[in-house]
Amino acid sequence: MSQIKLPPLTGALSASLTATGHFGHRDTDAHPPAYTPGYKTSVLRSPQKTLIANYATLSEVTAPVFSPAELGPKDNDLITNFAKDGLPIGERIVVHGFVRDEFGRPVKGALVEVWQANASGRYRHKKDQYLGTLDPNFGGCGRMVTDENGYYVYRTIKPGPYPWRNRINEWRPAHIHYSISGDGWAQRLITQLYFEGDPLIPHCPIIKTIKSEEQIRGLIALMDREQAVPQDSLCYRFDITLRGRRANWFENK
């Protein structure tokens, strides 16, 4: 596969919404429970009663239409999109993958937004007071739109781990936050990418809320040596699955 291209943003999209059918039923077994005492902040914000399932309306099966023309030429290049007096410090990486629905169909025109800590594990946020160094040339956020094949790509600095006040001496593994907006709000997904081989992954209380090993593996980006940029950047592959629309009644799995 040779789809990596940086910059500019990849893909050319239609501005019209082509599908407004209903989505398949949500597989609740694929999601961790909302109430997980080991993840302390979930205790106060999680629902304590059974959720009510409503029939999807137009506001769930439709969503805004995104186009690469609306984005800047460096929006998917976190190495240069905030640089002022030089390049950011840290390990340069490329991340790429495909956004597909649960039926294996590409989700074109999906807005993929990412944000992360810098190489020292610190976010560019006024409330982040971790002693890690704040890199003046790294903003830590970017965005891109998937092409006709559901493909996306960006380059960045590999984030560092950092301690957090869940319990004493607990650390978050290196990770990148994702927000994906597909062609219907029912596909909206907030998730995180972790990196293959990180020894902190099995110790993270957030990841421990996920009971399925298969689901955990789905959050781990695998190194893609074939797509590495020689003398420049390693590459990681991270594919994303969203809910799918039912084209036929028998496709409702």
N, C-alpha and C positions, 0 to 999 in steps of 0.2 A: 504494500500500500504506500502510495507516495502523495498523500493529500496535504501534508503540512506545507503551509505557506505563510510566512510572517514578514512584516505586515504586508499588505493591508488585510482587512477582514475578508473572510472567504464567503462565497455564496452570492447568488442573485435570486431574489424572491418575488413571488406574485403578491400584489397588494390586496388581493381579494380573499375573503374567507371561503374556503371550499367545502368545509365539513361542519355541520351543525347537529349531527346525530347524537344520541345519548351515549354516555360512556359505560363501560362494563362496571359491574359491581366492585366496590373496593374490597380487597382481601385484607380483612382486619388482622388475620393471623400473621401477616407479613410486617406488621408494625409493632413496636414495643409497647407495653402498657403505659398509659399516661401517668399513672401514679407509681413512682419508683423511688422509695425512700433513700436508696443508695445514692441517688442523684438529688441532692438536697433541695435545690430550687424548684424541682418538680412537685414537691409536696404542697406548696401553697398555690400553685397555678394550674394544677391538673384537675379535670372534672372528676367528681366523686360519684356521679350517678351515670346510669346507662345512657349513652348517646341516642338521640332520636334521628332516625334515617328519613330524610325527606326526598320526595321525587324531584329530580333535577329540573330546573327551570331554565329559561333562556340565559339568565345571568351566570349559570354554571357551565353551560355547554358552549358559550362564546367567550371571547377574550380580545384584548387589543391586538392589532396586527403590527408587527415590527419589521423594519427594513434596515439593512446595513447602511443605507443612505442617511439615516438619522443618527448614526454613530460617528465618532471621530476616527481618524486614521490610526490613532495609537491606542484606542480603547481596549484592544486585546493584547497590548504589549506593556505589561506592568513593569518591565525593566526601564523603559524610556518615558512612559506617560506622566511621570512626576519628577523626572530627573531635571535638576537645575544647574548644579556645578560639577557634574560628573555622573557616573553610573552607580547604582546601589551596590552595596557590599553583600556578598553571599554566593551560594551555589546557583548558577543559572540553569533553569530547566524549561522544557516545553511540555505542556499538557494538552492532550488531544483525545478525541473520542467521538462517539455517536450518541445522539438522543433518539431513542426509539420508544414506541408504545409497547404495551404488554403483548401485542400480537406480532411484534417484530417489524412493524412498519416504521419508516423514518418520520420523525416529527420535524418538518421543515419550518423555518421562520420562528423557531423558539428563541426567546431571549434568555441567554445564559449570563448571569452576573456572578462575579466571584469577589471575595474579600478575604484578607488574611493578615497575620502578623508578619513582621519582617524576619530577617535571618537570626536576630537575637531573641525572637519570641515576643516582640512588643508591637502592639497595634498603634496606628496613628489616631489616637482618640484621647481626649483630654482627661478621661477618667481612668485610663490605663497608666498606672504608676509603677509598673514592674521596672526593676532596675536595669533591664536590658536596654541597650543603646537605641535611641530613636534615629533612624537613618534619614537624613534630610533629603535624600534623592529617591526615596521609595514611599509611594502613597498607599500601596496595598489593596487596590481595587481595580476592577476592569469589567468589561462586558463585551459580548459578541452575539451574533445571530447565526443560528444553524443554517446550512445551505440546503439544497434540494435533497441531499442524502441524509440530512440530520446531523451533519458533521460540524464540529467546532474545534477551534485550536487557539491557544494563547501561550505566551511565554512569561515567566516570572522568576522570582527568587524563591528558592525553597524555604518555607517558613521554619522557624525554630520552635521547639516545645517551650512551655512556660508553666509555672506553678499556678494553682488556683485554689481559692478558699472553699473547697467542698468539704474536705477534712484535712487534717495535718499531713503535710508532705505529699500532697497529690498533684500530679502533673497532667496536663493535656498533651497528647501526642502531637507531633507536627501535623497540621491539617489546613485545608482550604475550604472556606464556606462557599456554598453554592445556592443560588436562587434560580429556578427554572420556571419560565412562564410559557406554556405551550399555546395551542389554539383554543383552549377552553379553560376556564378557571378551575374546573374539576381536576385538571392536570397539574395545578400549581404544586411545586415541590421545593422544600428547603432541606438541604442535606449537607454533608461534609465529606470531603475526600481525605483519606489517610494514605500513607506511603508504605509500600511493600518493605518488609523487614524492620519496621520500627518496633523496638522492644517495649515501648510504652503502651502499645495498642491493647494488649490483654489486661492491662492494669487500669484502664480508664473507666471510671464509674458510669460515664454516659454510654460507652460501648457495651458495658456489662448489662445494660437494660435490654439489649437485643438478645433474645434467646436462641435465635437461629444462626448457626455457623455460616450457612449459605448467605444470609443477609449481611453478616459482618464482612464476609469476603467481597460482597458487592460494593462495599464502601472503601475498599483498598485499591488504590491505583497501582498497576503493575508496571515495572520498568520495561520500556520498549526500546531495546538496544538498536533495533533496525532503523528507528526513526530519530536516533540521537544526531545532533549536529556536531560533526567532528571538530575538535579543538574549541568547542563552545559550550554546548548544553547537552545534558542527559534528557531523556524523554520518558514520560509516563502516559499510560493509556487508561482512560477512565470513561466507561460507557454508562449511560443513564437510561433507566426505564421509567416511563410515565404511564398513566392509565390510558387505555385505548378505547376508541369509539367502536361501537358494534356496527359493522357493515351489514351483517345478516343475523337473524335471530339465533342461528346455531353457533355463532361465533362468541356468544356470551358464555365464557368459561367461569 
